[in-house]
Amino acid sequence: MKKDKHPIDDFFREALKDHEVIPSDSARADFLEEASMFVRKKPYLRKWTISLSLILLFAILGTFFYFTFSNKSSKAYSPAENNPGTAENTSTVETIKEDGMLNAYPEPSQVNNLSVKPVKVFKTGVTMVDENISTVRKNEPLDEIIVNPQTVTEEMATESGLTSKNPEITSSVSDSLPRDTLSRSFSDLQELPAAKPDSIQNSIHLMIKSGVPEIWPEKEWKISAGLYYAPEWMFNTLEGTKPATNFGIEGTFRIGRYSIRTGAGLSITKGTNQLAIEYQDYLGSYMKLDSMTFAWDKQHYYLIPTYFLTHQDVFDSLMKLDNAKVIKRYTYLQIPLILGYDFLRYKKISVGVRLGPVLSILMASKKISGDYDPEKKQIISINMITPEQINLNWQILGGINATFRFSRRFGIELEPFAKYYLNSVYEYSGSSKPWSIGIRGALFISF
Amino acid sequence: MGGEVRVKYEIESLYDQYAPLLLGLCKRYCGNIEDAEDVLHDGFIKIIKNLDKFQERPSGTFIAWMKRIMVNTALNHIRDHSKERNVFSLDPYQEIMEMPDTGEEAPFGELDGVFSKALLQEMISALPPGYRTVFNLYVFESYSHKDIATVLDCSESTSKSQLFKARALLKKNLQSVLNKKLYQNEKR
């Protein structure tokens, strides 16, 4: 669209093109103060965020590797890995294969001559079954026991009737053992080659539970409930950075790797309601005459006046501006609906992503600072520089969840998260929408 | 810490270098120095916050970018205060409508030096907010009436009439100042 030229326009444009007005010292000082706060805040926040992220990352990775390698190290004690012939009996309790362990226990008479030393057997259970399989004696599940091979073999032999009751088997046992193994210490037993299963089927049944990590029987679905606490820092608000505290109860429904979480919690935050108040100063008061009446005093020939007055305040005509801050505490009810997917799942730890909406409903707001007192001033207008917070707000939450299970039922969750507010947190504002970061910690119980 | 000091020094230098020019711009929009300084403050904070965005994708000159931010901040400020201040009130200057605008009798180009910049600035500041905003956007920011209508959420005809009235009022004020000066010169 072509613009019409006008001499006044050109005159003013040319005259004021480079016109400068020097800002006042107070304006300069105010700006530099705020700018310096901004400069200070930024690296601090960045450092803080990076530090927190690194700590979390290392915690998650450390836990992950700890559990992974501890599982592998316990596998090293498993006869299953070193003895292919007994591979079957390492995986389940039900499968009892006696041959491997029969190999493991040398003949008592020969053992007596050996210099054997006690060895540690980790996460191992020993089960002995008599020859008729009528009674089963199960040793207590052992996390760590000291086994003296000599004692064990003698006892076993005696208890099982290996030497007295069934000499045939005793001999078959001794025959089945390679001679060179007898000179080896008991700690090397797991490395012995497997014996043939048919050689000892009717004698001692021995089972060693391997050190393979115990896998808890998992249901297809699982429900858990818990308590959570989540500090949060909001950014891009009219008040700058402001903290919020969230806590509540929640329930999670899991199907395999997927989960859905909901609950109810409270979010508590402080808000500064900044007001710009235009007022006129109070100067004083006077009694304004509304009307007057007269009565005639006949005796004294005198008019008796009656005045009708009202009290009137006088205000300055000059308009002044005042700033006031009212600090309030806002309590929101938070209802999340968070969907999850665990991309890493182990016995005691799982790591996954979480994403979903959160609804916040204002429950209460309480003034925790004094209200603005206008005294006797005449208020002309009150403008909200920082308005009150909104009654209803939607956020979208995304986070990385790490779940640590202490036992089948109990566990904790750590979840660093970020939230984006889909609408402003203020009742009316042209400001952009805030976002926040936080970390959620939860204690849960599974059913 | 050294970096922080350096950044603070750079901000200070930036402010000292550009604040006077930008405050002149703000005052044209706001009409009074208090509001202008508020706008300058907010605008400069935005500039500092978004400095990296400009460095990533520079669009035009740095000063033009800063001016754009200041104009937007000033418009937001005016919009926020428009309700209580009645930006587009026509009542106080209704009589100006009746003044004929020939547009040629004042050779303003020849008046350089007669009017000080401060006086001209005051004349613009003295305009009612509606006139002032439209005049500033049209004359100094080269907005079209269509753009002004979009920015101020009014009709194009409103923008045109506001500009017309602003010019008329400025012309009247210029004329009166000029007459006063001529009278003083004759008296001497």
Interface residues (C-beta under 8 A of the other chain):
Chain A: M1 K3 H6 P7 I8 D9 D10 F11 F12 R13 E14 A15 L16 D18 H19 E20 V21 I22 P23 S24 A27 R28 D30 F31 L32 E34 A35 S36 F38 V39 R40 P43 E278 L321 S381 N383 G430
Chain B: G3 E4 V7 K8 I11 E12 Y15 A19 P20 L21 L23 G24 K27 R28 I33 E34 A36 E37 L40 H41 F44 I45 I48 K49 N76 R79 D80 H81 E84 G103 E104 A106 P107 F108 G109 L111 D112 F115 K117 L120 Q121 I124 F135 Y138 V139 F140 S142 S144 H145 K146 R167 L170 K171 L174
